[in-house]
Amino acid sequence: CRFINALGALFTFISQEAMQKVNILMHYQRGRRSQEYQTARSMMKFELEHDLIDFKEPPGSGSMPSGSRTFLRLHRALNWLQLLLLKLGSSSGEDSTSAMCAEAYEQALARYHSWFVRQAAAVAFLSMPSRDTLFDILCAQEETQAKLILGRTVKTISRVYNITQELYRAQGLLELP
């Protein structure tokens, strides 16, 4: 969350949303059926077998979303972060971080959001710190070091993302609303 918070005040909302989703998953892991929520695979299997996933409608306010739906939203956000860091790692000094962020958003998240959320995201991207500031957040002394850190981070994120993507695909859960 430190990296996301450093992207600007409007991104604090994204960080808070992610933490809410993590808290929902932790609630399930500590709950009455905790053994069913120890892995993503066991969670999906349990929720599918017990018809706990609504494939047509997201949960209404006040009702607890399924763990599978909640984790999918975090998975999609991880894709955005992966794409943003990939773009940042291959960027040059003249490249706009706002444009990189907007491109990553369009590729990973925009299709899942309402018009209003897409417009708010576009405004948030305008407040992105500079590339040099982002490199400083990574505690890099020089650009080559920052790019090395980003490369390793993207590689790790990609492994996690690809495993999770395949799990959701195999269960037919990639297009949950």
MOLIN-V222835 format. One record per residue. RES is the residue in one letter. PHI is phi in whole degrees, 0 to 359 (999 if undefined). NEAR is the number of other ideal C-beta (glycine too) atoms within 10 Angstrom. D_LAST is the distance of its C-alpha to the last C-alpha in whole Angstrom. Layout:
BEGIN
res=RES phi=PHI near=NEAR d_last=D_LAST
res=RES phi=PHI near=NEAR d_last=D_LAST
END
This chain:
BEGIN
res=C phi=999 near=13 d_last=25
res=R phi=302 near=7 d_last=28
res=F phi=295 near=15 d_last=27
res=I phi=298 near=17 d_last=24
res=N phi=299 near=14 d_last=27
res=A phi=287 near=16 d_last=29
res=L phi=287 near=22 d_last=27
res=G phi=136 near=16 d_last=28
res=A phi=301 near=9 d_last=28
res=L phi=292 near=15 d_last=24
res=F phi=281 near=21 d_last=23
res=T phi=301 near=15 d_last=24
res=F phi=301 near=12 d_last=21
res=I phi=298 near=18 d_last=19
res=S phi=298 near=16 d_last=21
res=Q phi=295 near=13 d_last=20
res=E phi=299 near=14 d_last=17
res=A phi=298 near=17 d_last=17
res=M phi=294 near=11 d_last=20
res=Q phi=299 near=10 d_last=18
res=K phi=293 near=19 d_last=15
res=V phi=299 near=14 d_last=18
res=N phi=296 near=11 d_last=20
res=I phi=298 near=19 d_last=17
res=L phi=296 near=16 d_last=18
res=M phi=295 near=11 d_last=22
res=H phi=301 near=14 d_last=21
res=Y phi=295 near=22 d_last=20
res=Q phi=295 near=15 d_last=23
res=R phi=260 near=9 d_last=25
res=G phi=279 near=12 d_last=25
res=R phi=303 near=7 d_last=26
res=R phi=253 near=14 d_last=24
res=S phi=305 near=11 d_last=25
res=Q phi=297 near=9 d_last=26
res=E phi=278 near=20 d_last=23
res=Y phi=241 near=20 d_last=21
res=Q phi=278 near=11 d_last=24
res=T phi=225 near=10 d_last=22
res=A phi=298 near=19 d_last=18
res=R phi=298 near=11 d_last=19
res=S phi=294 near=13 d_last=21
res=M phi=297 near=22 d_last=18
res=M phi=297 near=23 d_last=15
res=K phi=301 near=14 d_last=18
res=F phi=299 near=18 d_last=19
res=E phi=293 near=21 d_last=16
res=L phi=292 near=15 d_last=15
res=E phi=296 near=9 d_last=19
res=H phi=254 near=11 d_last=19
res=D phi=52 near=7 d_last=16
res=L phi=262 near=17 d_last=14
res=I phi=246 near=17 d_last=10
res=D phi=270 near=15 d_last=9
res=F phi=278 near=10 d_last=7
res=K phi=254 near=6 d_last=7
res=E phi=233 near=7 d_last=6
res=P phi=291 near=12 d_last=6
res=P phi=295 near=13 d_last=9
res=G phi=285 near=8 d_last=12
res=S phi=295 near=4 d_last=15
res=G phi=93 near=5 d_last=17
res=S phi=262 near=9 d_last=15
res=M phi=279 near=12 d_last=15
res=P phi=290 near=19 d_last=11
res=S phi=295 near=24 d_last=12
res=G phi=297 near=26 d_last=13
res=S phi=296 near=21 d_last=11
res=R phi=293 near=20 d_last=8
res=T phi=297 near=22 d_last=11
res=F phi=294 near=24 d_last=12
res=L phi=298 near=24 d_last=10
res=R phi=295 near=18 d_last=10
res=L phi=294 near=16 d_last=13
res=H phi=299 near=18 d_last=14
res=R phi=295 near=18 d_last=12
res=A phi=294 near=17 d_last=14
res=L phi=297 near=18 d_last=17
res=N phi=298 near=19 d_last=17
res=W phi=301 near=19 d_last=17
res=L phi=297 near=19 d_last=20
res=Q phi=301 near=22 d_last=22
res=L phi=294 near=22 d_last=22
res=L phi=298 near=25 d_last=23
res=L phi=293 near=22 d_last=26
res=L phi=297 near=19 d_last=27
res=K phi=295 near=19 d_last=27
res=L phi=297 near=22 d_last=30
res=G phi=291 near=16 d_last=31
res=S phi=255 near=13 d_last=32
res=S phi=275 near=18 d_last=33
res=S phi=246 near=7 d_last=37
res=G phi=301 near=8 d_last=38
res=E phi=274 near=6 d_last=38
res=D phi=289 near=13 d_last=34
res=S phi=273 near=14 d_last=32
res=T phi=293 near=20 d_last=29
res=S phi=298 near=17 d_last=27
res=A phi=294 near=13 d_last=27
res=M phi=300 near=22 d_last=26
res=C phi=295 near=25 d_last=23
res=A phi=297 near=19 d_last=22
res=E phi=296 near=15 d_last=22
res=A phi=297 near=22 d_last=20
res=Y phi=297 near=19 d_last=17
res=E phi=301 near=15 d_last=17
res=Q phi=287 near=15 d_last=17
res=A phi=256 near=18 d_last=15
res=L phi=234 near=18 d_last=12
res=A phi=307 near=15 d_last=13
res=R phi=294 near=9 d_last=11
res=Y phi=265 near=14 d_last=8
res=H phi=248 near=14 d_last=10
res=S phi=289 near=8 d_last=12
res=W phi=303 near=7 d_last=15
res=F phi=300 near=8 d_last=17
res=V phi=295 near=12 d_last=15
res=R phi=297 near=15 d_last=16
res=Q phi=292 near=11 d_last=19
res=A phi=297 near=14 d_last=20
res=A phi=296 near=20 d_last=19
res=A phi=300 near=15 d_last=22
res=V phi=293 near=9 d_last=24
res=A phi=300 near=21 d_last=24
res=F phi=297 near=22 d_last=24
res=L phi=293 near=11 d_last=28
res=S phi=266 near=13 d_last=29
res=M phi=299 near=21 d_last=28
res=P phi=291 near=16 d_last=32
res=S phi=291 near=12 d_last=34
res=R phi=301 near=19 d_last=34
res=D phi=298 near=13 d_last=37
res=T phi=296 near=12 d_last=35
res=L phi=296 near=22 d_last=32
res=F phi=296 near=20 d_last=35
res=D phi=298 near=14 d_last=37
res=I phi=300 near=15 d_last=34
res=L phi=283 near=17 d_last=34
res=C phi=62 near=9 d_last=38
res=A phi=268 near=17 d_last=39
res=Q phi=281 near=9 d_last=43
res=E phi=212 near=9 d_last=42
res=E phi=301 near=14 d_last=40
res=T phi=297 near=9 d_last=40
res=Q phi=293 near=13 d_last=40
res=A phi=299 near=21 d_last=36
res=K phi=293 near=17 d_last=35
res=L phi=294 near=14 d_last=36
res=I phi=299 near=16 d_last=34
res=L phi=297 near=22 d_last=31
res=G phi=300 near=14 d_last=32
res=R phi=295 near=11 d_last=32
res=T phi=296 near=18 d_last=29
res=V phi=297 near=21 d_last=27
res=K phi=299 near=11 d_last=28
res=T phi=293 near=11 d_last=27
res=I phi=301 near=17 d_last=23
res=S phi=299 near=16 d_last=23
res=R phi=298 near=10 d_last=24
res=V phi=297 near=12 d_last=22
res=Y phi=300 near=18 d_last=19
res=N phi=295 near=11 d_last=20
res=I phi=297 near=11 d_last=21
res=T phi=293 near=17 d_last=17
res=Q phi=301 near=16 d_last=16
res=E phi=295 near=11 d_last=18
res=L phi=297 near=18 d_last=17
res=Y phi=295 near=20 d_last=13
res=R phi=297 near=10 d_last=15
res=A phi=298 near=11 d_last=17
res=Q phi=270 near=16 d_last=15
res=G phi=70 near=11 d_last=13
res=L phi=247 near=20 d_last=10
res=L phi=294 near=14 d_last=9
res=E phi=255 near=9 d_last=6
res=L phi=300 near=19 d_last=4
res=P phi=289 near=11 d_last=0
END
